[in-house]
Amino acid sequence: MNIHSLNFKKIFKNTAPQTNRYDVFRDFIFMASIAIENVFLKSEEKESDYMRIVNKYKPDDIERFTQMYAELILALDSEPSDILGSLFMELEIGSASLGQFFTPYPVCKMLSELSIGADFDEKLSKTGYISVSEPASGSGSMLIAFSQSMLDKGYNPQRQMTFQAIDLDPIAARMAYIQLSLLGLVGEVVIGNTLTLDFHETLKTPAFYLWGHTLKRSSVFNFLEEISSKADFLEGDINAENEPFCLNLDLFSNCQIAKSLSNKLAVF
């Protein structure tokens, strides 16, 4: 654990010590994720949610939250990994009964190394980027590891990778969102259930808004659109090939397509 992670732990332990540790960690995650997201959304509702959390704490504790955020940024800058997932486990604020366990980052890094095979250049040559889908992303460890493996091999994950991360737990999903945002990756984090296609909220990273439009549309759900086009389930022509990524990657509409096709795919 690097020095900035240790600093985070020290500050966290002194933040609102009379308050349940899980609640303090949860509030930090929500405030940080809202602060990042609302730079672009300018949502009054999200701003109200942010202020509602802030108003629960004393001025000294609010200052400690900002210090924790600064240490997180420095930790990711000095040693990119699943910092928040590691801290969550080390602080022992999770619940084993709820299955709250994050895969150790070294394991994710090993798996990501195996995912980048000899045909990686060929895959990139087709679109200029690769789409990575994580249906149970947790705190984003696998996606962070994959981006770092790309970087280690001379690729630029900020320009040659897009991602879709999904997790049912809003805390874990927002942990992933914070870290993937701070690492400058293009994509979105979805809070919801991958198995039932019941999704509640989508958080797009700053990179999605800033330079996502320079990438083509993600092809993760293209096969659904092609099938639905053949079956005349959708109105209008579908021409995703030349459409800008950041304007058209809409997981909610894609999942509606998936729901409508769930009982009809067999006929194709």
KAZI-V310398 format. One line per field, one symbol per residue. ss: DSSP state (H for helix, E for strand, - for the rest). psi: psi as a letter, one per 40 degrees, with the letter a starting at -180 (. if undefined). burial: + if it has 16 or more other ideal C-beta (glycine too) atoms within 10 Angstrom, else -. Layout:
ss=???
psi=???
burial=???
This chain:
ss=--HHHHHHHHHHH-------HHHHHHHHHHHHHHHHHHHHH--HHHHHHHHHHH----HHHHHHHHHHHHHHHHHHHH----HHHHHHHH-----HHH------HHHHHHHHHHH----HHHHHHHH--EEEEE------HHHHHHHHHHHH----HHHHEEEEEEE--HHHHHHHHHHHHH---EEEEEEEE----EEEEEEE-HHHHHHHHH-E-----HHHHHHHHH---------HHH-EHHHH--HHHHHHHHHHH---HHH-
psi=hidddddddddddehgdeihdddddddddddddddddedddfhdddddddddddeeiiddddddddddddddddddddghagddddddddefeahddefghhhhdddddddddddgadedddddddeeihhhhhegdbeeddddddddddddeeigddeehiihhhidhdddddddddddddefihaihhhahddefhidihhhidddddedeeiiiiededddddddddefdiiiihgedeihdeeeggddddddddddedeedde.
burial=-+-++-+++-++--++-----+-+++++++++++-+++-------+---+--+---+---++-++-+++-++-+++---++++++++++-+-++-----+-++-+--++--+---+---+------+-++++++--+++++++++++++++---+-+-+++++++++++++++++++++++++-++++++++-+--+-+--+++++++---+--+++++++--++-++-----------+----++--+-+--++-+---+-------
